[in-house]
């Protein structure tokens, strides 16, 4: 009888699985996105890449890895051509980056059933995604997608996946409980800089795992239409999170308070790409942002050499506002600041329940300590790991400027066409400088210039990397990942738990993780101790405070 019941259960499970598979296939067919039609596609598919020192070349296009581990890439031409050559040059990076991204999603959402459900929701929301993306952007993404791995075709066809990945920034900050996006940035000019010129600085704290940040690409684009531009990106991605064009117009994205979208629109990274490619001043940038319908809310920090200032374009799916600071400095840490949005209920809730206000205050405090900004002092500001009044609130705390999760940090001097980009890990490695005037000149060739960056302008790595405290942080990250990947089920020795506690003792998350381990093993007394210790630390987000209170209540009931 027992065997008969097992057989029935297995049979029913198989039917359910097959039904889900069929429904999923029908669903994806109903909402599938059409690939762009490229008239001269065959002319490009015969291209081959040639080996050069530390990289590859295709005609005038090239990919080169420098001694700091940054990939430097130059592409030119029409949209599909740029995308196809981009993918051809960086095909290994395209494949690995998708591996890293999918692995991170699996870690964040280990339940296969929930993944299946989430996939259907995202696909349905994005069913009209291609209708909201400019044709040239679609062609460029399609070109790159020709080099995507077949390994993830079970998720969606390559082109459809690549389109959806361009909305990852939007999904990440709309689903705030996933804690993917928490950036800090500022612009200063006139008396706030050493030579009165405009300076832009930002941490791009988009965290999709340490592996995801390892292979950054500094991409230089010479399009057939619009302006030459540079941006910091990764394999397969053509949108803009941080970039500057040949007119000294800079764009950096700063996630803003948003609600979960009910329908698709244009990913903000592609709106910023349009700004970078077709705007040379603030008015033109605002016009492009205003015309676009965004997927979620976003704050675009725009720096303009021609206007000699920086502003914020604050955008929701319904409204676009230009915010100008009353001083020659402007800061952004993920909440809206304009009078129009300042009293918006979504913005108020976000400011009350997240780390954004405390991080803004801390950024302002550190900036005030350095009255005159330079690229070097700006790097120091972006690397600051302390809390209010230099307090120790734990490494990775969201109330700090440097949360040790940054995909990259970047400094722009728009009027000089200079840009500094951080190297691994996070923003702790050296900042490498690029002169866009030189790189975009007609005489520049990778075969003539083995070194693309400006060697004499490099800003040294943070000495924090050589300390015992950093090594303890590496231990903390390693143990944290093990806890999360095993759902706290594997036994951990008392010595390992003690070492983990001491690896980052002032951070609430350290004690929360140990509490969750003891709770999983039904040691309620020990769990309660660590949850109380976590509660005594600085906890930026209300949702984490509420979560710890719920754990304490659970332990108390079971004692």
Rosetta blueprint (number, residue, H / E / L):
1 X L
2 X H
3 X H
4 X H
5 X H
6 X H
7 X H
8 X H
9 X H
10 X H
11 X H
12 X H
13 X H
14 X H
15 X H
16 X H
17 X H
18 X H
19 X H
20 X H
21 X H
22 X H
23 X H
24 X H
25 X H
26 X H
27 X H
28 X H
29 X H
30 X H
31 X L
32 X L
33 X L
34 X L
35 X L
36 X L
37 X L
38 X L
39 X L
40 X L
41 X H
42 X H
43 X H
44 X H
45 X H
46 X L
47 X L
48 X L
49 X L
50 X E
51 X E
52 X E
53 X L
54 X L
55 X E
56 X E
57 X E
58 X E
59 X L
60 X L
61 X E
62 X E
63 X E
64 X E
65 X E
66 X L
67 X L
68 X L
69 X L
70 X L
71 X E
72 X E
73 X E
74 X E
75 X E
76 X E
77 X E
78 X L
79 X H
80 X H
81 X H
82 X H
83 X H
84 X H
85 X H
86 X H
87 X H
88 X H
89 X H
90 X L
91 X H
92 X H
93 X H
94 X H
95 X H
96 X H
97 X H
98 X H
99 X H
100 X H
101 X H
102 X H
103 X H
104 X H
105 X H
106 X H
107 X H
108 X H
109 X L
110 X L
111 X L
112 X H
113 X H
114 X H
115 X H
116 X H
117 X H
118 X H
119 X H
120 X H
121 X H
122 X H
123 X H
124 X H
125 X H
126 X L
127 X L
128 X L
129 X H
130 X H
131 X H
132 X H
133 X L
134 X L
135 X H
136 X H
137 X H
138 X H
139 X H
140 X H
141 X H
142 X H
143 X H
144 X H
145 X H
146 X L
147 X L
148 X L
149 X L
150 X H
151 X H
152 X H
153 X L
154 X L
155 X L
156 X L
157 X L
158 X H
159 X H
160 X H
161 X H
162 X H
163 X H
164 X H
165 X H
166 X L
167 X L
168 X H
169 X H
170 X H
171 X H
172 X H
173 X H
174 X H
175 X L
176 X H
177 X H
178 X H
179 X L
180 X L
181 X E
182 X L
183 X L
184 X E
185 X E
186 X E
187 X E
188 X E
189 X L
190 X H
191 X H
192 X H
193 X E
194 X L
195 X L
196 X L
197 X L
198 X L
199 X E
200 X E
201 X E
202 X E
203 X E
204 X E
205 X L
206 X E
207 X L
208 X L
209 X L
210 X L
211 X H
212 X H
213 X H
214 X L
215 X L
216 X L
217 X E
218 X E
219 X E
220 X E
221 X E
222 X E
223 X E
224 X L
225 X L
226 X L
227 X L
228 X L
229 X E
230 X E
231 X E
232 X E
233 X E
234 X L
235 X L
236 X L
237 X L
238 X L
239 X L
240 X L
241 X L
242 X E
243 X E
244 X E
245 X E
246 X L
247 X L
248 X L
249 X E
250 X E
251 X E
252 X E
253 X E
254 X E
255 X E
256 X L
257 X L
258 X L
259 X L
260 X L
261 X L
262 X L
263 X L
264 X L
265 X L
266 X E
267 X L
268 X H
269 X H
270 X H
271 X H
272 X H
273 X H
274 X H
275 X H
276 X H
277 X H
278 X H
279 X L
280 X L
281 X L
282 X H
283 X H
284 X H
285 X H
286 X H
287 X H
288 X H
289 X H
290 X H
291 X H
292 X L
293 X L
294 X E
295 X L
296 X L
297 X L
298 X E
299 X E
300 X E
301 X E
302 X E
303 X E
304 X E
305 X L
306 X L
307 X L
308 X L
309 X E
310 X E
311 X E
312 X E
313 X E
314 X E
315 X E
316 X L
317 X L
318 X L
319 X L
320 X E
321 X E
322 X E
323 X E
324 X L
325 X L
326 X L
327 X L
328 X L
329 X E
330 X E
331 X E
332 X E
333 X L
334 X L
335 X L
336 X L
337 X L
338 X L
339 X H
340 X H
341 X H
342 X H
343 X L
344 X L
345 X H
346 X H
347 X H
348 X H
349 X H
350 X H
351 X H
352 X H
353 X H
354 X L
355 X L
356 X H
357 X H
358 X H
359 X H
360 X H
361 X H
362 X H
363 X H
364 X H
365 X H
366 X H
367 X H
368 X H
369 X L
370 X L
371 X L
372 X L
373 X E
374 X L
375 X H
376 X H
377 X H
378 X H
379 X H
380 X H
381 X H
382 X H
383 X L
384 X L
385 X L
386 X L
387 X L
388 X H
389 X H
390 X H
391 X L
392 X L
393 X L
394 X L
395 X L
396 X L
397 X L
398 X L
399 X L
400 X L
401 X L
402 X L
403 X L
404 X L
405 X L
406 X L
407 X L
408 X E
409 X E
410 X E
411 X E
412 X E
413 X E
414 X H
415 X H
416 X H
417 X L
418 X E
419 X E
420 X E
421 X E
422 X E
423 X L
424 X L
425 X L
426 X L
427 X L
428 X L
429 X L
430 X L
431 X E
432 X E
433 X E
434 X E
435 X E
436 X H
437 X H
438 X H
439 X H
440 X L
441 X L
442 X L
443 X L
444 X L
445 X L
446 X L
447 X L
448 X L
449 X L
450 X L
451 X L
452 X L
453 X L
454 X L
455 X H
456 X H
457 X H
458 X L
459 X E
460 X L
461 X L
462 X L
463 X H
464 X H
465 X H
466 X H
467 X L
468 X H
469 X H
470 X H
471 X H
472 X H
473 X H
474 X H
475 X H
476 X H
477 X H
478 X H
479 X H
480 X H
481 X H
482 X H
483 X H
484 X H
485 X H
486 X L
487 X L
488 X L
489 X L
490 X L
491 X L
492 X L
493 X L
494 X H
495 X H
496 X H
497 X H
498 X H
499 X H
500 X H
501 X H
502 X H
503 X H
504 X L
505 X L
506 X L
507 X L
508 X H
509 X H
510 X H
511 X H
512 X H
513 X H
514 X H
515 X H
516 X H
517 X H
518 X H
519 X H
520 X H
521 X L
522 X L
523 X L
524 X H
525 X H
526 X H
527 X H
528 X H
529 X H
530 X H
531 X H
532 X H
533 X H
534 X H
535 X H
536 X L
537 X L
538 X L
539 X L
540 X L
541 X L
542 X H
543 X H
544 X H
545 X H
546 X H
547 X H
548 X H
549 X H
550 X H
551 X H
552 X H
553 X H
554 X H
555 X H
556 X H
557 X H
558 X H
559 X L
